[in-house]
Amino acid sequence: MAYARVQVPPEVRRGEAFEVRISIRHPMETGYRVDDVGTPIARNVIREFVCRYNNVVVLQARLNSGIAANPYLRFFVTAVDSGELAFDWVDDAGERGDARAAVRVVA
Amino acid sequence: MNRAVVLVIACVAGSACAQERGIATAELRSGIGFAGAAVQAMQADDAANPGMLWVERGEKLWRAPAGADDRSCASCHGSAAASMRGVAARYPVPDAVSGAMLDVEGRIVDCRVRRQRAPPLAREGEDLLALAAHVAYQSRGMLVAVSIAGPARAAFERGRAYYDERRGQMNLACAHCHDRNWGRRLLAETISQGHGNGYPAYRLEWQTLGSLDRRLRACLYGIRAEAPAPGAPELVDLALFLAWRAEGLKIEAPGVRR
């Protein structure tokens, strides 16, 4: 179930900040809901989200139950070298997900 | 007597008889037109539109082999971008073999069982939604244009009757809200014209993608009527009538709705 969409510009200029957008398929179950027969539905949200740029952490986020399903994160990263953006996350159920995006730095 | 004859002639002369339609073509407005600016922006931007998660996943499932012969959708149909273009805009259609009306989801399940010889996919399940979203996406921007001639005619008439019939504890017909009172407020909502051109759509209330079928059942729940089972024939008939009624609008799948 863990899949995501990542958008980064096709080319970025060295030293400039570029926009990174990621949306992740995840129910982000709050833990406050009950099912049709009244049994509480266990909380299951993405607990931790990390973005690494060439193995350097550029964003680390702890998400919580106030965030809607299928979280959409948008942030800026300063271009240094061509390489890879790696996104990794883990939810309360212990399920891990990841996504990768190539970064191409020009000039 | 004379006047009746003139009316009949007028209706026959114009292929799209104005009196037949609850909303004139010039007044047609997609559901997104009733949404707020934030929802409109979310639908317009593919990077922000959560429905694209299903579209992309559907692309992978399209190429994933399944069933007794290990065939994928792509084995027969090739790339959906070419073979599925315009398909969602003309569905539901009657099946050539059984004569039953099939919506896009119904056709996918039919193809899976009959051609791929694989177990059927559950209605509103992640896989069927993803495939349906992927197929519908290929028709984005195309005008809704369904056939209500020949074998589809009876289904169309049933769909129209369903639309006009009062039902549920509220004793409301679809037409009461969506033909006569669209644009007016119902508590915090603006009543839309009830078009299905954005579906499968990501509904913020659902926090997930859902089919038109689900949306229709949600509407029936809203008027406290008994909702048919997912994929029930009466809902597909209704979907055909709604598609005909929405002719002039463009497919927006995956739409975003409140």
Boltz contact constraints between the chains, C-beta under 6 A:
constraints:
  - contact:
      token1: [A, 3]
      token2: [B, 57]
      max_distance: 6.0
  - contact:
      token1: [A, 5]
      token2: [B, 53]
      max_distance: 6.0
  - contact:
      token1: [A, 5]
      token2: [B, 56]
      max_distance: 6.0
  - contact:
      token1: [A, 7]
      token2: [B, 47]
      max_distance: 6.0
  - contact:
      token1: [A, 21]
      token2: [B, 47]
      max_distance: 6.0
  - contact:
      token1: [A, 25]
      token2: [B, 53]
      max_distance: 6.0
  - contact:
      token1: [A, 69]
      token2: [B, 207]
      max_distance: 6.0
  - contact:
      token1: [A, 70]
      token2: [B, 50]
      max_distance: 6.0
